Amino acid sequence: MTVAGTNVRNKFATLAVALLMAGVAAMSARQVSAQTTSTTTTTTTTTTSNVTQNTTIINPPTSTTFPAFLGPTVVGGVSVNVDGVLKLQDTAEKEKLLAARRQALETIAAKIQDPTKLRSVSLRKLEQAIYHCARNGQPMTDAMRYLAGLQRVQYVFVYPDEHDIVLAGPAEGWKINEQGEVVGNVSGRPVLQLEDLIVAFRCADQARNGGLTCSIDPTPEGMQRLNGLLSKQQIVNGNIEQIGADMEQALGPQKITLHGLPENSRFALVLVSADYHMKRLGMNFDPSPVKGMPSYLELVSPNVHAVQTPRWWLAPKYDPLSTDGQGLAWEIRGPGVQCMAEEDFFNGGQRQQTARANPTAQKWADSMTAHYEELAEKDSIFGDLRNCIDLAVAGALIQKENLLDKVNLHLQYLLNDKMLTTTVFNPPKQVDSKVSFLKKGKNYVVSVSGGVALQPWEIIQKQETSTAIDPIRDAAAKARTAAEESRADPWWWNG
């Protein structure tokens, strides 16, 4: 980081088509308003009954640089080259990156290593910690980059007297897993990352008004070429490997489109990578890492009598937010992600949605939803996606409830890209089409899969008042006081 026309729907009874395509990720969350100052330094001191709090607003040095984490173009085992082409890492690249990242990882303090059901992160104190790094010309610590090992945003607490908003949830120390990603050292679930929090908060307003979207789509010209290829009768009895190669060539590269968020951000690459990995699981390119979750191709009946074009996407799956009713505490509840399905229809190369799914596609979507928790532990990109949704929900909630103004909190670094610049990734632009075949008796099945669609802004509209959440907020406040007595100016604490 740096501070400063042809319908092929029923063409052949022997084929069900599936190709890497149509990934739509729409994410809604309202942008937290950024409040900036000029070139002066202002320190506001507020005295409460027990603690003296300092709200510091300072413009940073302009030449300070926070070095990026190694391998900035790799997320979830997917890399993007300078031309924007998305591809899986090969074994040699993965091993090299894994060794480099493990060597670069800082030693983790014992006090942050042990798993805890509740760890709290102060946004005000985190902002100040970033400032002190900039002022002293020091890089941010791993603890700051990985938000003290938080693995979910379960609670949002508001403390007006301390001029603070606190994010809290389960946490533990971290390590680099075999995929080269930062995960919990016990659970194996990904930790939240400061990069993603920054993007989620800064893009909240764009997300609410137009959505944060990512899509992977075949071009209309590619679909027309594919339709022409499928119209040739000899494809039914031809060489299956040659048919697959011909279909991939006909489709050509598929276009990756991002809207409402920085294309060169880690957040954007998480959305694209999760979509890509989901499709590879559905198409049987990658074996399922969890038992009881076969690929879509393995579920398809050998007696298929139409070309099938199922589309899947990942969507939020949350319960109504629990709130104290006083605007001081919320709990974000639910597993976080579900897989949805419908059948696409192509006419003249243009995709037309049908708003319904074939039973087999729906069965695969339900299976992925049921296994998502385990899947997120085995393949960290799915846990990363859920973490991004959590952060977007928290950002939307802070905006909707006007919490920054209520507590008089100025997050100049976290909200201003002129003062804190996130790591620049290669923007993903395209991915090669891939066709997968699976023999079913005398028939061959070719798979088509779909995308991702997230609407976190809708989640915060549903809230339920509960008396159970207020004692948790009070306990977190007491734990904060104890932490302040034992160490200087803590920005995180357990409890």
One Martini backbone bead per residue (centre of mass of N, CA, C, O) as a GRO file, in nm:
protein
  495
    1MET     BB    1   0.099   0.034   0.017
    2THR     BB    2   0.016   0.384  -0.040
    3VAL     BB    3   0.083   0.689   0.068
    4ALA     BB    4  -0.106   0.953  -0.101
    5GLY     BB    5  -3.000  -1.605  -3.418
    6THR     BB    6  -2.933  -1.910  -3.296
    7ASN     BB    7  -3.105  -2.207  -3.192
    8VAL     BB    8  -2.959  -2.479  -2.971
    9ARG     BB    9  -3.149  -2.620  -2.756
   10ASN     BB   10  -3.245  -2.894  -2.959
   11LYS     BB   11  -3.021  -3.029  -3.144
   12PHE     BB   12  -2.906  -3.254  -2.933
   13ALA     BB   13  -2.943  -3.554  -2.748
   14THR     BB   14  -2.616  -3.590  -2.663
   15LEU     BB   15  -2.611  -3.283  -2.552
   16ALA     BB   16  -2.463  -3.087  -2.282
   17VAL     BB   17  -2.395  -2.758  -2.231
   18ALA     BB   18  -2.067  -2.622  -2.104
   19LEU     BB   19  -1.924  -2.305  -2.011
   20LEU     BB   20  -1.722  -2.050  -1.950
   21MET     BB   21  -1.960  -1.826  -1.798
   22ALA     BB   22  -2.165  -1.602  -1.675
   23GLY     BB   23  -2.050  -1.389  -1.443
   24VAL     BB   24  -2.234  -1.243  -1.174
   25ALA     BB   25  -2.141  -0.967  -0.960
   26ALA     BB   26  -2.355  -0.824  -0.718
   27MET     BB   27  -2.285  -0.544  -0.506
   28SER     BB   28  -2.440  -0.407  -0.213
   29ALA     BB   29  -2.327  -0.089  -0.081
   30ARG     BB   30  -2.276   0.178   0.119
   31GLN     BB   31  -2.102   0.457   0.130
   32VAL     BB   32  -1.870   0.584   0.327
   33SER     BB   33  -1.817   0.888   0.437
   34ALA     BB   34  -1.569   1.117   0.353
   35GLN     BB   35  -1.347   1.306   0.572
   36THR     BB   36  -1.159   1.596   0.511
   37THR     BB   37  -0.856   1.777   0.516
   38SER     BB   38  -0.608   1.968   0.508
   39THR     BB   39  -0.273   2.069   0.620
   40THR     BB   40  -0.354   2.020   0.903
   41THR     BB   41  -0.335   1.972   1.261
   42THR     BB   42  -0.567   1.770   1.460
   43THR     BB   43  -0.659   1.758   1.815
   44THR     BB   44  -0.905   1.571   1.993
   45THR     BB   45  -1.025   1.593   2.329
   46THR     BB   46  -1.199   1.339   2.520
   47THR     BB   47  -1.373   1.322   2.830
   48THR     BB   48  -1.446   1.070   3.040
   49SER     BB   49  -1.497   0.888   3.325
   50ASN     BB   50  -1.224   0.693   3.240
   51VAL     BB   51  -1.140   0.807   2.944
   52THR     BB   52  -0.901   0.939   2.724
   53GLN     BB   53  -0.969   1.070   2.399
   54ASN     BB   54  -0.811   1.066   2.068
   55THR     BB   55  -0.871   1.257   1.774
   56THR     BB   56  -0.683   1.210   1.479
   57ILE     BB   57  -0.601   1.458   1.216
   58ILE     BB   58  -0.369   1.372   0.953
   59ASN     BB   59  -0.151   1.449   0.725
   60PRO     BB   60   0.060   1.278   0.534
   61PRO     BB   61   0.314   1.170   0.403
   62THR     BB   62   0.396   1.146   0.049
   63SER     BB   63   0.659   0.916   0.048
   64THR     BB   64   0.522   0.680   0.173
   65THR     BB   65   0.575   0.316   0.171
   66PHE     BB   66   0.387   0.020   0.138
   67PRO     BB   67   0.457  -0.285   0.094
   68ALA     BB   68   0.366  -0.541  -0.082
   69PHE     BB   69   0.253  -0.833  -0.106
   70LEU     BB   70   0.340  -1.109  -0.231
   71GLY     BB   71   0.186  -1.155  -0.520
   72PRO     BB   72  -0.042  -0.933  -0.641
   73THR     BB   73  -0.160  -1.133  -0.894
   74VAL     BB   74  -0.258  -1.338  -0.656
   75VAL     BB   75  -0.575  -1.524  -0.619
   76GLY     BB   76  -0.665  -1.834  -0.557
   77GLY     BB   77  -0.453  -1.942  -0.786
   78VAL     BB   78  -0.488  -1.672  -0.955
   79SER     BB   79  -0.373  -1.509  -1.246
   80VAL     BB   80  -0.256  -1.188  -1.392
   81ASN     BB   81  -0.155  -1.041  -1.655
   82VAL     BB   82  -0.069  -0.753  -1.831
   83ASP     BB   83  -0.321  -0.833  -2.039
   84GLY     BB   84  -0.561  -0.969  -1.848
   85VAL     BB   85  -0.505  -1.276  -1.820
   86LEU     BB   86  -0.661  -1.552  -1.698
   87LYS     BB   87  -0.498  -1.795  -1.468
   88LEU     BB   88  -0.359  -2.067  -1.362
   89GLN     BB   89  -0.136  -2.187  -1.173
   90ASP     BB   90   0.142  -2.345  -1.170
   91THR     BB   91   0.343  -2.539  -0.985
   92ALA     BB   92   0.597  -2.361  -0.990
   93GLU     BB   93   0.462  -2.093  -0.914
   94LYS     BB   94   0.337  -2.186  -0.648
   95GLU     BB   95   0.599  -2.269  -0.499
   96LYS     BB   96   0.740  -1.995  -0.515
   97LEU     BB   97   0.523  -1.827  -0.371
   98LEU     BB   98   0.502  -1.988  -0.110
   99ALA     BB   99   0.793  -1.944  -0.014
  100ALA     BB  100   0.788  -1.631  -0.014
  101ARG     BB  101   0.548  -1.588   0.182
  102ARG     BB  102   0.660  -1.745   0.424
  103GLN     BB  103   0.917  -1.572   0.456
  104ALA     BB  104   0.756  -1.287   0.491
  105LEU     BB  105   0.629  -1.370   0.739
  106GLU     BB  106   0.552  -1.277   1.038
  107THR     BB  107   0.582  -1.299   1.356
  108ILE     BB  108   0.356  -1.414   1.592
  109ALA     BB  109   0.209  -1.322   1.856
  110ALA     BB  110   0.089  -1.493   2.122
  111LYS     BB  111  -0.172  -1.310   2.185
  112ILE     BB  112  -0.286  -1.378   1.868
  113GLN     BB  113  -0.296  -1.694   1.818
  114ASP     BB  114  -0.535  -1.772   1.970
  115PRO     BB  115  -0.836  -1.874   1.969
  116THR     BB  116  -1.147  -1.678   1.934
  117LYS     BB  117  -1.483  -1.580   1.953
  118LEU     BB  118  -1.374  -1.273   2.034
  119ARG     BB  119  -1.270  -0.997   1.831
  120SER     BB  120  -1.159  -0.659   1.842
  121VAL     BB  121  -1.191  -0.365   1.615
  122SER     BB  122  -1.072  -0.045   1.592
  123LEU     BB  123  -1.113   0.210   1.371
  124ARG     BB  124  -0.970   0.444   1.513
  125LYS     BB  125  -0.706   0.293   1.596
  126LEU     BB  126  -0.632   0.195   1.315
  127GLU     BB  127  -0.600   0.470   1.189
  128GLN     BB  128  -0.370   0.558   1.382
  129ALA     BB  129  -0.172   0.329   1.310
  130ILE     BB  130  -0.135   0.415   1.018
  131TYR     BB  131  -0.023   0.694   1.076
  132HIS     BB  132   0.230   0.609   1.236
  133CYS     BB  133   0.361   0.462   1.003
  134ALA     BB  134   0.381   0.705   0.814
  135ARG     BB  135   0.538   0.901   1.000
  136ASN     BB  136   0.782   0.667   1.045
  137GLY     BB  137   0.831   0.492   0.783
  138GLN     BB  138   0.644   0.233   0.815
  139PRO     BB  139   0.521  -0.063   0.791
  140MET     BB  140   0.272  -0.251   0.802
  141THR     BB  141   0.149  -0.491   0.974
  142ASP     BB  142   0.014  -0.797   0.966
  143ALA     BB  143  -0.209  -0.736   1.170
  144MET     BB  144  -0.331  -0.511   0.995
  145ARG     BB  145  -0.373  -0.661   0.723
  146TYR     BB  146  -0.539  -0.906   0.908
  147LEU     BB  147  -0.720  -0.798   1.136
  148ALA     BB  148  -0.621  -0.985   1.381
  149GLY     BB  149  -0.768  -1.255   1.253
  150LEU     BB  150  -1.026  -1.214   1.133
  151GLN     BB  151  -1.318  -1.425   0.997
  152ARG     BB  152  -1.557  -1.235   1.086
  153VAL     BB  153  -1.840  -1.018   1.073
  154GLN     BB  154  -2.055  -1.022   1.350
  155TYR     BB  155  -1.998  -0.728   1.469
  156VAL     BB  156  -2.143  -0.394   1.542
  157PHE     BB  157  -2.003  -0.135   1.735
  158VAL     BB  158  -2.105   0.151   1.937
  159TYR     BB  159  -1.900   0.442   2.077
  160PRO     BB  160  -1.953   0.762   2.145
  161ASP     BB  161  -1.745   0.835   2.376
  162GLU     BB  162  -1.501   0.709   2.182
  163HIS     BB  163  -1.538   0.757   1.883
  164ASP     BB  164  -1.650   0.454   1.789
  165ILE     BB  165  -1.596   0.161   1.581
  166VAL     BB  166  -1.666  -0.196   1.602
  167LEU     BB  167  -1.522  -0.497   1.501
  168ALA     BB  168  -1.652  -0.840   1.541
  169GLY     BB  169  -1.507  -1.177   1.596
  170PRO     BB  170  -1.366  -1.438   1.499
  171ALA     BB  171  -1.026  -1.563   1.589
  172GLU     BB  172  -0.674  -1.592   1.478
  173GLY     BB  173  -0.410  -1.700   1.379
  174TRP     BB  174  -0.165  -1.726   1.108
  175LYS     BB  175  -0.111  -1.857   0.770
  176ILE     BB  176   0.027  -2.039   0.500
  177ASN     BB  177  -0.101  -2.214   0.268
  178GLU     BB  178  -0.086  -2.424  -0.011
  179GLN     BB  179  -0.214  -2.171  -0.186
  180GLY     BB  180  -0.089  -1.893  -0.053
  181GLU     BB  181  -0.283  -1.825   0.182
  182VAL     BB  182  -0.445  -1.650   0.441
  183VAL     BB  183  -0.491  -1.839   0.741
  184GLY     BB  184  -0.589  -2.014   0.987
  185ASN     BB  185  -0.394  -2.214   1.208
  186VAL     BB  186  -0.656  -2.407   1.265
  187SER     BB  187  -0.912  -2.383   1.061
  188GLY     BB  188  -0.833  -2.254   0.757
  189ARG     BB  189  -0.964  -1.985   0.749
  190PRO     BB  190  -0.990  -1.693   0.629
  191VAL     BB  191  -0.883  -1.378   0.661
  192LEU     BB  192  -0.916  -1.066   0.696
  193GLN     BB  193  -0.865  -0.771   0.485
  194LEU     BB  194  -0.778  -0.447   0.451
  195GLU     BB  195  -0.815  -0.416   0.149
  196ASP     BB  196  -1.122  -0.498   0.153
  197LEU     BB  197  -1.230  -0.289   0.347
  198ILE     BB  198  -1.160  -0.039   0.183
  199VAL     BB  199  -1.330  -0.107  -0.069
  200ALA     BB  200  -1.605  -0.148   0.069
  201PHE     BB  201  -1.624   0.144   0.186
  202ARG     BB  202  -1.564   0.321  -0.074
  203CYS     BB  203  -1.797   0.153  -0.261
  204ALA     BB  204  -2.084   0.171  -0.133
  205ASP     BB  205  -2.236   0.378  -0.310
  206GLN     BB  206  -2.206   0.241  -0.583
  207ALA     BB  207  -2.341  -0.023  -0.495
  208ARG     BB  208  -2.625   0.091  -0.433
  209ASN     BB  209  -2.676   0.233  -0.721
  210GLY     BB  210  -2.518  -0.019  -0.920
  211GLY     BB  211  -2.324  -0.205  -0.819
  212LEU     BB  212  -2.102  -0.476  -0.776
  213THR     BB  213  -1.951  -0.606  -1.070
  214CYS     BB  214  -1.910  -0.938  -1.220
  215SER     BB  215  -1.818  -1.076  -1.548
  216ILE     BB  216  -1.836  -1.385  -1.750
  217ASP     BB  217  -1.836  -1.370  -2.110
  218PRO     BB  218  -1.940  -1.446  -2.400
  219THR     BB  219  -1.945  -1.359  -2.705
  220PRO     BB  220  -2.163  -1.324  -2.957
  221GLU     BB  221  -1.965  -1.430  -3.171
  222GLY     BB  222  -1.896  -1.694  -3.024
  223MET     BB  223  -2.186  -1.809  -3.016
  224GLN     BB  224  -2.228  -1.816  -3.321
  225ARG     BB  225  -1.996  -2.011  -3.381
  226LEU     BB  226  -2.106  -2.239  -3.205
  227ASN     BB  227  -2.374  -2.279  -3.351
  228GLY     BB  228  -2.243  -2.355  -3.620
  229LEU     BB  229  -2.101  -2.607  -3.512
  230LEU     BB  230  -2.363  -2.756  -3.397
  231SER     BB  231  -2.502  -2.779  -3.691
  232LYS     BB  232  -2.313  -3.012  -3.730
  233GLN     BB  233  -2.370  -3.346  -3.746
  234GLN     BB  234  -2.071  -3.466  -3.700
  235ILE     BB  235  -2.037  -3.399  -3.393
  236VAL     BB  236  -2.170  -3.652  -3.264
  237ASN     BB  237  -1.937  -3.869  -3.406
  238GLY     BB  238  -1.689  -3.742  -3.320
  239ASN     BB  239  -1.410  -3.636  -3.189
  240ILE     BB  240  -1.406  -3.532  -2.870
  241GLU     BB  241  -1.142  -3.364  -2.853
  242GLN     BB  242  -1.186  -3.203  -3.115
  243ILE     BB  243  -1.453  -3.078  -3.037
  244GLY     BB  244  -1.353  -2.920  -2.795
  245ALA     BB  245  -1.144  -2.749  -2.948
  246ASP     BB  246  -1.348  -2.623  -3.146
  247MET     BB  247  -1.525  -2.484  -2.931
  248GLU     BB  248  -1.306  -2.307  -2.805
  249GLN     BB  249  -1.237  -2.158  -3.067
  250ALA     BB  250  -1.518  -2.046  -3.126
  251LEU     BB  251  -1.550  -1.878  -2.865
  252GLY     BB  252  -1.314  -1.784  -2.729
  253PRO     BB  253  -1.261  -1.531  -2.550
  254GLN     BB  254  -1.364  -1.412  -2.240
  255LYS     BB  255  -1.526  -1.156  -2.077
  256ILE     BB  256  -1.424  -0.927  -1.825
  257THR     BB  257  -1.646  -0.753  -1.596
  258LEU     BB  258  -1.630  -0.440  -1.415
  259HIS     BB  259  -1.834  -0.274  -1.153
  260GLY     BB  260  -1.797  -0.027  -0.888
  261LEU     BB  261  -1.488  -0.117  -0.884
  262PRO     BB  262  -1.172  -0.177  -0.869
  263GLU     BB  263  -1.002  -0.365  -1.104
  264ASN     BB  264  -0.711  -0.349  -0.923
  265SER     BB  265  -0.829  -0.520  -0.692
  266ARG     BB  266  -0.863  -0.768  -0.469
  267PHE     BB  267  -1.170  -0.779  -0.456
  268ALA     BB  268  -1.213  -0.830  -0.758
  269LEU     BB  269  -1.044  -1.099  -0.771
  270VAL     BB  270  -1.220  -1.259  -0.580
  271LEU     BB  271  -1.474  -1.267  -0.752
  272VAL     BB  272  -1.350  -1.395  -1.005
  273SER     BB  273  -1.219  -1.646  -0.870
  274ALA     BB  274  -1.477  -1.770  -0.748
  275ASP     BB  275  -1.623  -1.808  -1.014
  276TYR     BB  276  -1.408  -1.983  -1.153
  277HIS     BB  277  -1.405  -2.214  -0.941
  278MET     BB  278  -1.700  -2.294  -0.961
  279LYS     BB  279  -1.691  -2.380  -1.260
  280ARG     BB  280  -1.475  -2.602  -1.229
  281LEU     BB  281  -1.648  -2.780  -1.049
  282GLY     BB  282  -1.900  -2.813  -1.235
  283MET     BB  283  -1.707  -2.914  -1.493
  284ASN     BB  284  -1.471  -3.113  -1.380
  285PHE     BB  285  -1.175  -2.990  -1.362
  286ASP     BB  286  -1.216  -3.011  -1.053
  287PRO     BB  287  -1.202  -3.163  -0.771
  288SER     BB  288  -1.368  -3.222  -0.502
  289PRO     BB  289  -1.283  -3.130  -0.162
  290VAL     BB  290  -1.564  -3.266  -0.095
  291LYS     BB  291  -1.785  -3.468   0.026
  292GLY     BB  292  -2.090  -3.494  -0.155
  293MET     BB  293  -1.972  -3.308  -0.422
  294PRO     BB  294  -2.045  -3.322  -0.718
  295SER     BB  295  -2.060  -3.264  -1.026
  296TYR     BB  296  -2.270  -3.179  -1.271
  297LEU     BB  297  -2.189  -3.399  -1.474
  298GLU     BB  298  -2.241  -3.639  -1.267
  299LEU     BB  299  -2.566  -3.571  -1.258
  300VAL     BB  300  -2.621  -3.622  -1.538
  301SER     BB  301  -2.815  -3.767  -1.751
  302PRO     BB  302  -2.792  -3.992  -2.027
  303ASN     BB  303  -3.104  -3.883  -2.107
  304VAL     BB  304  -3.050  -3.639  -2.301
  305HIS     BB  305  -3.278  -3.400  -2.505
  306ALA     BB  306  -3.091  -3.135  -2.460
  307VAL     BB  307  -2.959  -2.832  -2.455
  308GLN     BB  308  -2.767  -2.713  -2.185
  309THR     BB  309  -2.765  -2.376  -1.993
  310PRO     BB  310  -2.642  -2.337  -1.712
  311ARG     BB  311  -2.657  -2.107  -1.426
  312TRP     BB  312  -2.436  -1.986  -1.176
  313TRP     BB  313  -2.459  -1.824  -0.847
  314LEU     BB  314  -2.346  -1.616  -0.589
  315ALA     BB  315  -2.517  -1.553  -0.277
  316PRO     BB  316  -2.652  -1.430  -0.021
  317LYS     BB  317  -2.687  -1.581   0.330
  318TYR     BB  318  -2.902  -1.426   0.552
  319ASP     BB  319  -3.011  -1.314   0.831
  320PRO     BB  320  -3.145  -1.110   1.019
  321LEU     BB  321  -3.053  -0.855   1.184
  322SER     BB  322  -2.928  -0.791   1.497
  323THR     BB  323  -3.063  -0.557   1.746
  324ASP     BB  324  -3.092  -0.320   2.016
  325GLY     BB  325  -3.259  -0.046   1.909
  326GLN     BB  326  -3.019   0.200   1.960
  327GLY     BB  327  -2.770   0.208   1.754
  328LEU     BB  328  -2.509   0.012   1.894
  329ALA     BB  329  -2.598  -0.287   1.779
  330TRP     BB  330  -2.486  -0.568   1.569
  331GLU     BB  331  -2.579  -0.878   1.402
  332ILE     BB  332  -2.430  -1.097   1.172
  333ARG     BB  333  -2.624  -1.350   1.016
  334GLY     BB  334  -2.514  -1.643   0.884
  335PRO     BB  335  -2.339  -1.813   0.629
  336GLY     BB  336  -2.342  -1.592   0.350
  337VAL     BB  337  -2.373  -1.837   0.123
  338GLN     BB  338  -2.515  -1.912  -0.205
  339CYS     BB  339  -2.643  -2.120  -0.460
  340MET     BB  340  -2.756  -2.044  -0.783
  341ALA     BB  341  -3.016  -2.110  -1.045
  342GLU     BB  342  -3.034  -2.124  -1.413
  343GLU     BB  343  -3.159  -2.092  -1.744
  344ASP     BB  344  -3.020  -2.043  -2.047
  345PHE     BB  345  -3.073  -1.846  -2.356
  346PHE     BB  346  -2.982  -1.859  -2.706
  347ASN     BB  347  -2.997  -1.576  -2.943
  348GLY     BB  348  -2.780  -1.482  -3.166
  349GLY     BB  349  -2.566  -1.490  -2.905
  350GLN     BB  350  -2.779  -1.409  -2.696
  351ARG     BB  351  -2.858  -1.378  -2.368
  352GLN     BB  352  -3.141  -1.543  -2.203
  353GLN     BB  353  -3.334  -1.535  -1.934
  354THR     BB  354  -3.564  -1.765  -1.745
  355ALA     BB  355  -3.592  -1.802  -1.418
  356ARG     BB  356  -3.496  -2.108  -1.447
  357ALA     BB  357  -3.427  -2.448  -1.349
  358ASN     BB  358  -3.290  -2.730  -1.377
  359PRO     BB  359  -3.282  -2.993  -1.163
  360THR     BB  360  -2.974  -3.047  -1.179
  361ALA     BB  361  -2.871  -2.760  -1.132
  362GLN     BB  362  -3.014  -2.728  -0.858
  363LYS     BB  363  -2.876  -2.964  -0.715
  364TRP     BB  364  -2.590  -2.846  -0.732
  365ALA     BB  365  -2.649  -2.583  -0.581
  366ASP     BB  366  -2.745  -2.716  -0.316
  367SER     BB  367  -2.481  -2.865  -0.260
  368MET     BB  368  -2.300  -2.616  -0.234
  369THR     BB  369  -2.451  -2.485  -0.002
  370ALA     BB  370  -2.426  -2.726   0.203
  371HIS     BB  371  -2.083  -2.716   0.155
  372TYR     BB  372  -1.959  -2.429   0.203
  373GLU     BB  373  -1.808  -2.438   0.471
  374GLU     BB  374  -1.612  -2.664   0.385
  375LEU     BB  375  -1.514  -2.529   0.124
  376ALA     BB  376  -1.384  -2.275   0.266
  377GLU     BB  377  -1.158  -2.457   0.399
  378LYS     BB  378  -1.039  -2.597   0.133
  379ASP     BB  379  -1.116  -2.322  -0.036
  380SER     BB  380  -1.028  -1.999   0.026
  381ILE     BB  381  -1.194  -1.829  -0.185
  382PHE     BB  382  -1.475  -1.873  -0.045
  383GLY     BB  383  -1.400  -1.730   0.217
  384ASP     BB  384  -1.320  -1.460   0.088
  385LEU     BB  385  -1.597  -1.393  -0.023
  386ARG     BB  386  -1.743  -1.381   0.249
  387ASN     BB  387  -1.569  -1.155   0.367
  388CYS     BB  388  -1.653  -0.941   0.158
  389ILE     BB  389  -1.949  -0.940   0.232
  390ASP     BB  390  -1.923  -0.860   0.525
  391LEU     BB  391  -1.786  -0.584   0.464
  392ALA     BB  392  -2.017  -0.471   0.292
  393VAL     BB  393  -2.229  -0.481   0.513
  394ALA     BB  394  -2.083  -0.299   0.715
  395GLY     BB  395  -2.067  -0.052   0.527
  396ALA     BB  396  -2.372  -0.021   0.484
  397LEU     BB  397  -2.449   0.016   0.782
  398ILE     BB  398  -2.281   0.268   0.841
  399GLN     BB  399  -2.429   0.438   0.631
  400LYS     BB  400  -2.732   0.404   0.700
  401GLU     BB  401  -2.676   0.497   1.019
  402ASN     BB  402  -2.462   0.725   1.039
  403LEU     BB  403  -2.209   0.656   1.236
  404LEU     BB  404  -1.979   0.861   1.196
  405ASP     BB  405  -2.141   1.111   1.286
  406LYS     BB  406  -2.237   1.006   1.567
  407VAL     BB  407  -1.910   0.974   1.661
  408ASN     BB  408  -1.703   1.156   1.524
  409LEU     BB  409  -1.559   0.999   1.268
  410HIS     BB  410  -1.236   1.003   1.097
  411LEU     BB  411  -1.147   0.818   0.789
  412GLN     BB  412  -0.894   0.909   0.597
  413TYR     BB  413  -0.748   0.649   0.512
  414LEU     BB  414  -0.982   0.439   0.458
  415LEU     BB  415  -1.148   0.663   0.252
  416ASN     BB  416  -0.876   0.777   0.107
  417ASP     BB  417  -0.694   0.737  -0.193
  418LYS     BB  418  -0.482   0.979  -0.139
  419MET     BB  419  -0.373   0.849   0.150
  420LEU     BB  420  -0.458   0.539   0.067
  421THR     BB  421  -0.309   0.292  -0.130
  422THR     BB  422  -0.373   0.022  -0.285
  423THR     BB  423  -0.299  -0.247  -0.429
  424VAL     BB  424  -0.185  -0.322  -0.754
  425PHE     BB  425  -0.349  -0.497  -0.991
  426ASN     BB  426  -0.417  -0.690  -1.245
  427PRO     BB  427  -0.659  -0.654  -1.461
  428PRO     BB  428  -0.922  -0.842  -1.547
  429LYS     BB  429  -1.036  -0.933  -1.896
  430GLN     BB  430  -0.969  -1.249  -1.965
  431VAL     BB  431  -1.073  -1.589  -2.074
  432ASP     BB  432  -1.049  -1.895  -2.161
  433SER     BB  433  -1.214  -2.132  -2.311
  434LYS     BB  434  -1.385  -2.424  -2.168
  435VAL     BB  435  -1.428  -2.778  -2.228
  436SER     BB  436  -1.633  -3.041  -2.088
  437PHE     BB  437  -1.618  -3.400  -2.067
  438LEU     BB  438  -1.865  -3.671  -2.015
  439LYS     BB  439  -1.928  -4.000  -1.997
  440LYS     BB  440  -2.268  -4.139  -2.079
  441GLY     BB  441  -2.232  -4.409  -2.187
  442LYS     BB  442  -2.307  -4.312  -2.519
  443ASN     BB  443  -2.268  -4.033  -2.401
  444TYR     BB  444  -2.200  -3.678  -2.408
  445VAL     BB  445  -2.096  -3.417  -2.185
  446VAL     BB  446  -2.135  -3.063  -2.192
  447SER     BB  447  -2.049  -2.789  -2.003
  448VAL     BB  448  -2.238  -2.522  -1.835
  449SER     BB  449  -2.159  -2.214  -1.665
  450GLY     BB  450  -2.161  -1.950  -1.423
  451GLY     BB  451  -2.200  -1.720  -1.149
  452VAL     BB  452  -2.225  -1.404  -0.964
  453ALA     BB  453  -2.451  -1.270  -0.694
  454LEU     BB  454  -2.446  -0.965  -0.496
  455GLN     BB  455  -2.666  -0.816  -0.214
  456PRO     BB  456  -2.592  -0.661   0.075
  457TRP     BB  457  -2.795  -0.423   0.104
  458GLU     BB  458  -3.046  -0.603   0.156
  459ILE     BB  459  -2.970  -0.714   0.438
  460ILE     BB  460  -3.002  -0.438   0.617
  461GLN     BB  461  -3.326  -0.422   0.595
  462LYS     BB  462  -3.314  -0.671   0.796
  463GLN     BB  463  -3.445  -0.642   1.133
  464GLU     BB  464  -3.391  -0.747   1.483
  465THR     BB  465  -3.481  -0.727   1.804
  466SER     BB  466  -3.241  -0.768   2.083
  467THR     BB  467  -3.124  -0.847   2.418
  468ALA     BB  468  -2.849  -1.017   2.359
  469ILE     BB  469  -2.638  -0.795   2.242
  470ASP     BB  470  -2.565  -0.587   2.469
  471PRO     BB  471  -2.378  -0.761   2.655
  472ILE     BB  472  -2.157  -0.794   2.438
  473ARG     BB  473  -2.083  -0.499   2.417
  474ASP     BB  474  -2.005  -0.459   2.715
  475ALA     BB  475  -1.781  -0.674   2.721
  476ALA     BB  476  -1.602  -0.536   2.507
  477ALA     BB  477  -1.553  -0.279   2.675
  478LYS     BB  478  -1.411  -0.415   2.915
  479ALA     BB  479  -1.184  -0.546   2.749
  480ARG     BB  480  -1.066  -0.280   2.656
  481THR     BB  481  -0.981  -0.165   2.928
  482ALA     BB  482  -0.788  -0.398   2.996
  483ALA     BB  483  -0.602  -0.357   2.749
  484GLU     BB  484  -0.518  -0.058   2.819
  485GLU     BB  485  -0.372  -0.146   3.090
  486SER     BB  486  -0.155  -0.358   2.944
  487ARG     BB  487  -0.148  -0.172   2.674
  488ALA     BB  488  -0.065   0.046   2.432
  489ASP     BB  489  -0.294   0.150   2.228
  490PRO     BB  490  -0.518  -0.051   2.136
  491TRP     BB  491  -0.685  -0.193   1.829
  492TRP     BB  492  -0.700  -0.472   1.979
  493TRP     BB  493  -0.916  -0.738   2.128
  494ASN     BB  494  -1.035  -0.961   2.355
  495GLY     BB  495  -1.402  -0.946   2.374
   0.00000   0.00000   0.00000
